[in-house]
Amino acid sequence: MTLPQTRYASLGGADIAYQVLGEGPLDLVYANGLTEHIDVQWEHPLMARFLERLASFSRLIMFDRRGAGASDPVPLDALPTWEEWADDLRVVLDAAGSERAAIYAELDAGAVGMIFAATHPERTSALVLGNTVARYAQAEDYPHGATPETVEGIVELFRTTWGTEELIAAVFPSMATDPGFLRWRAKFTRASATPRTAAAQYRYIFGLDVRSVLSAIAVPTLVLHRSSFSLVPLEHGRYLASHIPGARLVEIPGADAWFFTEGAEQVLDEVAEFLTGARPPAAPDRMLATVLFSDIVGSTEAASRLGDRKWRALLDAHYAILRAELDRFGGREIDTAGDGLFAAFAGPARAISCACAMRDAVRTLGIEIRAGLHTGEVETAGEHLSGIAVHIGARVAAAAQPSEVLVSRTVADLVAGSGILFRDRGAHPLKGVPGDWQLYAVDK
């Protein structure tokens, strides 16, 4: 897709970065607090797909508030008030030419959404709140808030681990074993703020209390909350739903801080139905996967030379070796055809290691294979996988030389820093796929 252009709105001498995507019948503002960078967010397919889905039924407006991401910094000893941060939203709406919009606010952006909806009902058509709170800290009349010791512990955690994969694994437990995701999201947080800025802002954020605002919210409100998110327990979401007039709570399974990972399709369906009145038609399930294709080099000649019975025995032995390696590396066999194998993996590093192990192991049979890998979004129907990513993987394999494991640039980028070495094989046209594709051979 063509990425939306980043523009700037001005407020009090500061520049606020924003983007607009889509042409839907309603305007929708998406805000997710300090951890924002409207340019870097597009670098991972899970978040890009989440935003694209929001834009499929809306004109999606995204922005980095002052003090975060691509917008101007703010002095740490004079942070904006929550009302001033709500002004960022108003100024962005004006710059985007939006008179009235729905607001989808996650985590610490929730306060901005709630204050804006309460003070500007004429400009707010609906409110969606995700994993957010009216108050973070514990009080006599708010027992499920965090204790002062817990707040200090979290601030110190952010100060010492901000921008690291360790922190990302803690707040995205469903993605903790995906090295490509961890690297990207660690980069994302570093682009959002420095550790000192993050600690200072979160110390301020944890002093939030907008409980007095809730009864004044008069727009339709949907509260989404993870069932097992440890930093912001479900009781916070229940409190919001019970104190905002007419609000509805939907519990989303899982423990991740944001909603674009596990359970993303359920969240998107809930938001679409809430804002448009219609749930999107059921679509094939989709997921991110690394696909691997392999085949035997010179199979036609070998079959002619060996005859049917010996060739079938060789094929069976070949598949037995490949399946043993699949089991060892956690791959899943999808299909076989002729002398070819189609398999899928949750992560590209394991897929590369498996392909190399397959290549080496089948040499004991006196044959060579070639293999190709690509990572992308695939459609699932039972055990079957389909989609453009599958076609690309097959075309990459077709371009491989004997005993070569060839990967797309997407795969090479996702395993950067893993120690896997590549040789640049240049740009190649892939049959049936637009454009030229940069391919790399695994150098091991």
Secondary structure, DSSP 8 states (H G I E B T S, - for coil): ------EEEEETTEEEEEEEE---SSEEEEE--SS--TTGGGGSHHHHHHHHHHHHSSEEEEE--TTSTTS----TTS---HHHHHHHHHHHHHHTT-SSEEEEEEGGGHHHHHHHHHH-GGGEEEEEEES--SB-B-BTTBTTSB-HHHHHHHHHHHHHHTTSHHHHHHH-GGGTT-HHHHHHHHHHHHHH--HHHHHHHHHHHTT-B-HHHHTT--S-EEEEEESS-SSS-HHHHHHHHHHSTT-EEEEE-S--SSSSSTTHHHHHHHHHHHHHSS------EEEEEEEEEEEETTHHHHHHHH-HHHHHHHHHHHHHHHHHHHHHHT-EEEEEETTEEEEEESSHHHHHHHHHHHHHHGGGGT--EEEEEEEEEEEEETTEEESHHHHHHHHHHHT--TT-EEEEHHHHHHTTTSS--EEEEEEEEETTEEEEEEEEEE--
